[in-house]
Amino acid sequence: MQVRLTRIQHTAMPPFGRRENTEHQRHQLRRRFGQVFYWRGGGEVDFVVTRGREAIPVQVSLSGKQARHERALDSFYEAHPQSAEAIFISRANFYDSIESLAG
């Protein structure tokens, strides 16, 4: 399976508050996985990391899982059906979620 994703370089970040949170999460994912990607299609997946040849979508929301996240993941799985189950990260479960990716 070839996964086509876009590597995160430096992008414009959301307004104050969310920016620091997003940067921290990206930094933690980079420490664990090396490269961090994002995906845009029928929505946006905040981060995508790879474990071997497996893509793992990661959605981040301070307010928890929302319908727009589900729609984006549905589109992502249409494009990448062999991908792993998505991880949802919120303020409350950040470190536990990052650890669950270590698998």
C-alpha positions as CSV (number, residue, x, y, z in Angstrom):
1,M,0.0,0.0,0.0
2,Q,1.3,3.4,-0.9
3,V,0.1,6.2,1.4
4,R,0.0,9.6,-0.2
5,L,0.2,12.2,2.6
6,T,1.6,15.7,2.9
7,R,4.6,16.2,5.2
8,I,4.1,19.0,7.7
9,Q,6.8,21.7,7.3
10,H,5.8,25.0,8.8
11,T,2.2,26.1,8.3
12,A,0.1,29.0,9.5
13,M,-1.3,28.1,12.9
14,P,-4.7,28.7,14.4
15,P,-5.3,31.6,16.9
16,F,-3.7,31.8,20.3
17,G,-4.4,29.0,22.7
18,R,-5.0,26.3,20.1
19,R,-1.7,27.1,18.4
20,E,0.5,26.1,21.4
21,N,-1.6,23.0,22.0
22,T,-1.3,21.9,18.3
23,E,2.5,22.6,18.3
24,H,3.0,20.6,21.4
25,Q,1.1,17.6,20.0
26,R,3.0,17.8,16.7
27,H,6.2,17.9,18.6
28,Q,5.3,14.8,20.7
29,L,4.3,12.9,17.6
30,R,7.5,13.8,15.8
31,R,9.5,12.6,18.8
32,R,7.8,9.2,18.7
33,F,7.4,8.7,14.9
34,G,9.9,11.0,13.2
35,Q,7.7,12.3,10.4
36,V,4.2,13.8,10.9
37,F,1.8,14.3,8.0
38,Y,-1.6,15.8,7.5
39,W,-4.4,14.8,5.1
40,R,-6.9,16.9,3.2
41,G,-9.7,15.5,1.1
42,G,-13.4,15.5,2.1
43,G,-12.3,17.2,5.3
44,E,-9.0,17.3,7.1
45,V,-7.2,14.9,9.4
46,D,-5.0,16.9,11.8
47,F,-2.1,14.5,11.8
48,V,-1.2,11.2,10.2
49,V,1.8,9.1,11.5
50,T,3.0,5.9,10.1
51,R,4.0,2.7,11.8
52,G,5.8,0.5,9.3
53,R,3.5,0.7,6.2
54,E,0.4,1.5,8.3
55,A,-1.0,5.0,8.4
56,I,-2.6,6.1,11.7
57,P,-4.9,9.1,11.5
58,V,-4.9,11.4,14.5
59,Q,-7.7,13.9,15.2
60,V,-7.2,16.6,17.8
61,S,-10.0,18.5,19.4
62,L,-10.0,20.4,22.7
63,S,-13.8,19.9,22.9
64,G,-13.8,16.2,22.0
65,K,-15.0,14.2,19.0
66,Q,-17.3,16.1,16.7
67,A,-19.3,15.2,13.5
68,R,-16.8,17.0,11.3
69,H,-14.0,14.7,12.6
70,E,-16.1,11.6,11.6
71,R,-16.8,13.0,8.2
72,A,-13.1,13.7,7.6
73,L,-12.2,10.2,8.8
74,D,-14.8,8.6,6.5
75,S,-13.2,10.4,3.5
76,F,-9.7,9.4,4.7
77,Y,-10.7,5.8,5.0
78,E,-12.2,5.8,1.5
79,A,-8.8,7.0,0.2
80,H,-6.7,4.8,2.5
81,P,-8.8,1.8,3.4
82,Q,-6.0,-0.2,5.0
83,S,-5.2,2.5,7.6
84,A,-5.3,1.8,11.3
85,E,-8.1,2.9,13.6
86,A,-8.0,6.7,14.3
87,I,-6.8,8.1,17.5
88,F,-8.7,11.1,19.0
89,I,-6.7,13.4,21.2
90,S,-8.2,15.9,23.6
91,R,-6.7,18.0,26.4
92,A,-7.8,15.3,28.9
93,N,-6.3,12.3,27.2
94,F,-3.2,13.7,25.3
95,Y,-0.5,11.6,26.9
96,D,-2.5,8.4,27.1
97,S,-3.4,8.8,23.4
98,I,0.2,9.3,22.4
99,E,1.2,6.2,24.4
100,S,-1.5,4.1,22.7
101,L,0.1,4.9,19.3
102,A,3.3,3.2,20.4
103,G,1.8,-0.3,19.9
